[in-house]
Amino acid sequence: MQTFFIIAILGLGFLITFQIAKASEYVAVLRGEEKARKQTNKVNAFMLLAFLILGLIGVWYCNEELKGKILGKPASDHGVLIDRMLYITIIITFIVFLITQIALFWFSFKYQESDKRKAYYYPHNNKLEVIWTVIPAIALTVLVGFGIFYWFKITGNAPKDAMQVEVTGSQFKWEFRYPGKDGPGGQGIFGKRYFKNTNEAKGNPLGQLWDDPANHDDIYISGDAMHLVVNKPVKLVIGAKDVIHDVGLAHFRMKMDAVPGTPTTMWFTPTITTKQMIKDSGNPDFVYEISCDQMCGKGHWSMRGTIIVETQEEFDAWMATKKPQYLVANPDKDPNAAKTDSVKTVAVVANDK
Amino acid sequence: MSEVTNMHSGAMAGHAVHHEDHHGHHKETFVSKYIFSMDHKTIAKQFLVTGIIWAIIGGLFSVLFRLQLGYPDQSFPILETMFGHWAAGGQIKPEFYYALITMHGTVLVFFVLTAGLSGTFANLLIPLQIGARDMASPFLNMLSYWFFFMASVVMLSSIFIQTGPASGGWTMYPPLSALRQAGDGSKLGSDLWLVGMALFIISQLLAGLNYISTILNMRTKGMSMTRMPLTVWALFFTAVLGVLSFPVLLSGAILLLFDRNIGTSFFLSDIVINGEILPNEGGSAILYQHLFWFLGHPEVYIILLPAMGMVSEILSVNSRKPIFGYMAMLGSLFAICILAFLVWAHHMFVTGLNPFLGSVFVLLTLLIAVPSAIKVFNWLTTLWRGNIRFTPATLFAIGFVSLFISGGLTGIFVGNSTIDIHLHDTMFVVAHFHIVMGVASFFGMFAGVYHWFPKMFGRYLNSTLGYMHFWVTMIGSYLIFWPMHYQGLAGIPRRYLDKSGWTSFNGFPELDKMITIVSIIVFAVQLMFVFNFFYSIFKGRKVTTKNPWGANTLEWTTPIRPGHGNWEGEIPEVHRWAYDYGKDGREFIPQDEPIGENESKH
């Protein structure tokens, strides 16, 4: 009912507008088109000026209202660089924005049609053209310079001591894998995977090859947050099972596509623990979120994962509760299997999620 | 002199094209005049009317998904009445939401702003402004419209099938668009999308080749390339871009059809979907993105260049001043055209692209800002010390420049890979391209429609409705898209239909409501424009003079309602460029007026 009411009002408003518009055209013809045109010309010129002034006030107001809701503190070292680049760009572009928009609307107002003035025949001026080719070129060189400098810092190789986490996206969930402690220096090595080995029912959701000893200590996490250590660089190895997804980390300002068949990587150093962020933001529900940023199907908008950034001790304590997936999938290989029936049940339940 | 109508002139200007005198008496049936017409002016109107119908459909889709975004918890029973199971309980289902945004993008980018904008004005203006009686091949021209029509039928039909239209986003990235198991929209709807797009590309190629050969070969006597109005130059570069880049998308579409239907693995590898292990190995999903964006980026300029050309012309005519820096305008068009081919991978900074390659694309992308800046400064200088008449066309042209500045500057954010890491695929991108490519091009299109409507139909659009149309659209566009940048800065991903489940992204419910309300108002005003358009075709104020705007270009030397062949008698000869406004104390000097003895040089 309400909808029809609204449609009726819209229709009526439209009819009235149309009648006014038609009438104003007749009036214009009666009063002399030339005179009527000059009248509307003045009105429109004034409106353009008003639009400029109100528009600039609007820009200011919008910023006042919304600036508290964006960005927040960057929670990674790369995030600091990205924010700095962003502010450099905002300053330069906002100056250009002001100059050009003011010129556009001011010229429109100032040089509205008038019987007293004749348009100035001014077809070209090479000096001016050179000036406004060179100045933008210089400004852009600055932006490109900073941009590429930061870009290489961010996309360069991860530090050797970085911890590694593998992230796998699928419709519509995130799964994680930690490489355990094998390999030189205890960095951990990810065991090999082959997609045709994937078998959820047999406890192998990632298609790990159990023949590869590197797989034997890899920890699989599903339905839980990714845990990271504060101030320790982390390299994410990113992949997808079915369609393209994207690991979006708004607080760390990081993002990388998850492409089936083509692993990608990104690294950063989280600098603020979750607990610290809860305190700083005053939001008790604060949590680092992983958003899927690449259209992946009907559940795209709800493909959410979480990250907990904590101290090394907290991380170690969490990791100690986890059991390698190799042992979950092959309980007969588990030296502790006999006495821990209950743990096994829990692991299977976790897998079914 | 243009009043001279030498009905029995035998001498034709250069080439033998058929002539009103000889063919005027032939019986034209309704079908040959209005449906299978080979007259470029009628084909232009066909493109425009089809484009308008598509714009209403595409615009309506945006209103529907804005309802979901603004009021995610509310139910609208009317939606269930209209769309049945797609909106069960009056709430838009996610599948339906994604179908809506996919079709909104596809329809507006390709069917409205490519076919409806450049199809309309290239057809209308190229022959009229270069002084030709029709296109080089009127038959191919007609075919191009009918291929577009077939593409439209196929695309439209996909909306009515059981599993719904394609819903993988307008970019149709595989594997999502390649695998039937990935969702309803990836079933028959995606095949129809690809077939529709293939037909559409054929239409664009036929049209583009025709435009290029017409401009190169059929200019009237005296119309050297550098005397052409900037509209024609812009349409020329548009056609070149289309002809060189659309085939690449065609290859992408066909390979994707193969992957979908005959088991190839061009884009597929290592896939386990819903527990099902697929056999494909060795394909690259990213390859499709390269093919798509090799068209996709030039496509932005295919949409924008005609608008730029028309805005240049309209600003010059209505400020009664020559366009400032004609050669610089030309040079910047050319530079944009070249650079358009060299920046496609800036859409792919976070796909795992080699970072070095990424940095090259940053450089080339930001380079485009230079010719764009030149154009803006030249438009500003064209207005400076003019004597500006604010017709609805002028206002839309000024609005175009304002939006092009705003949207162009945010391009410097997302074109810079460092910032793009944060902003990629967020609402910031949505705001950016809607302003610079969507709304700005629409403003160019509206400017063109208001300016050339008298030439198309011999009547004026109602200008009071025109002014209202402009002001509501201008204010509305900024209200919708300006605050949207802030959502993007907050990291809100695009294509999220409900953000209440997220702690990072749920801060803007009021803003989303405001944007929804404004977009409904703006949509209603566009309907008012459509009404004005069709009403004025039949009932608008009649045009009584040949040259109502006091313009220099050749289309205004034709009769008020030109027949097929455009000029009665000889085609006028051109003696000067198109921009002698305010020269030597004269308000305007048409292009077909010979150079006077004491005339000053520019």
Interface residues (C-beta under 8 A of the other chain):
Chain A: T3 L10 F14 T17 F18 I20 A21 K22 S24 E25 V29 R37 T40 N41 N44 A45 M47 L48 F51 G55 G58 V59 C62 L66 K67 K69 I70 L71 H78 G79 L81 I82 M85 L86 T89 I92 T93 V96 F97 T100 Q101 A103 L104 F105 F107 S108 Y111 Q112 E113 S114 R117 K118 A119 Y120 Y121 Y122 P123 H124 N125 L128 E129 W132 T133 P136 A137 L140 L143 V144 F146 G147 I148 Y150 W151 F152 I154 T155 G156 S170 Q171 F195 K196 T198 E200 G207 K241 D242 V243 I244 D246 G248 A250 H251 R253 M254 K255 M256 D257 V259 P260 G261 T262 P263 T264 T265 N283 D285 F286 V287 E289 S291 C292 D293 Q294 M295 C296 G297 K298 G299 H300 W301 S302 R304
Chain B: F76 P77 I78 P94 E95 Y98 S167 G168 G169 Y173 P174 P175 L176 L179 A182 G183 D184 L268 S269 D270 I271 V272 I273 N274 G275 I277 E281 G283 S284 A285 I286 S319 R320 K321 P322 I323 F324 G325 Y326 M327 A328 V350 T351 G352 P355 G358 S359 V362 L363 L366 L367 A369 V370 A373 I374 V376 F377 N378 W379 L380 T381 L383 W384 R385 G386 N387 I388 R389 F390 L395 I398 V401 S402 I405 S406 L409 T410 I412 F413 N416 S417 T418 I419 I421 H422 H424 D425 T426 N462 S463 T464 L465 Y467 M468 W471 M474 I475 Y478 W482 P483 Y486 L489 A490 G491 P493 R495 Y496 L497 D498 K499 G501 W502 T503 S504 F505 G507 F508 L511 A524 L527 M528 F531 N532 R541 Y579 Y581 G582 K583 D584 G585 H602
